[in-house]
Amino acid sequence: MNFLAHIYLSFGNDEITLGNFIADSIRGNRHKHLPINVQKGIMLHRAIDTFTDAHPTVRKSTRRLHKNYSHYSGVIVDIFYDHFLAKNWEQYSETPLDIFVEQFYDLLEDNYTILPDGVKHMMPYMISDNWIYNYSNLDGISKVLSGMNRRTKNKSKMNFAILDLETHYVDFEKEFSIFFEELISYSKQKYISLCEK
C-alpha cells in the first residue's frame, strides 16, 4: 500500500503513524534509536506490505499491469489503491480527508528531527503539492505516476499507467474494496498485538 493507506492503518496513534510512514526509508534494523512506538509502526508497515504482496486480489490487479510494467506493477497498484481510498474516504473515516491530511503534515513537522534524510528531502514537495490529498483525483494520480517514472529515469513508463487505470477503473476499484476490508481487519489485529508487547 502507499502513503495514505499506511497512515490510515495506524489507527490514530501518532508514533505508530510516524513509523508506518517512514518505514520504506529504514533498512533492516536501523531503527533501534527511534522511540519504541515508532519502531512498532515500522514493524506494522512491514507486516502490511507482506500481507498485501501475498494477497490474491492484489495479485489479480497486478497481473493486469504486468505485461506493460513488469516488476513496477505492484508499485502502480499501491498508488491506484491509495486513489480509491482517498476517493471513497468518507466510507472509512469520519474525519474529512483534507483535515486528516493536514493533521498528518503537522505531525511530520512536529517530529522533523527524527525523520530519515530521504523523508526530510521529500516532505516539502509532498506538503506544498499536497500529494496525499490529491490522490483523490485522477490528475493527482497522473502527477504521482509521472514523478515515479522520472525517478526511474523513464525506464518504468509508469506515466502511461493512468491510461490503464481509466480503462479498467471499475475492476480496480472493486478489487480495492474487497481487499481493503480484509487489510483493515488484519492491520487492526497486528496493531493490537504490537501495542500489547
Secondary structure, DSSP 8 states (H G I E B T S, - for coil): --HHHHHHTTTT-HHHHHHHHHGGG--TTTTTTS-HHHHHHHHHHHHHHHHHHH-HHHHHHHHHHHHHHGGGHHHHHHHHHHHHHHHTGGGT-SS-HHHHHHHHHHHHHHTGGGS-HHHHHHHHHHHHTTHHHHTTSHHHHHHHHHHHHHHTTTSS-GGGHHHHHHHTHHHHHHHHHHHHHHHHHHHHHHHHHHHH-
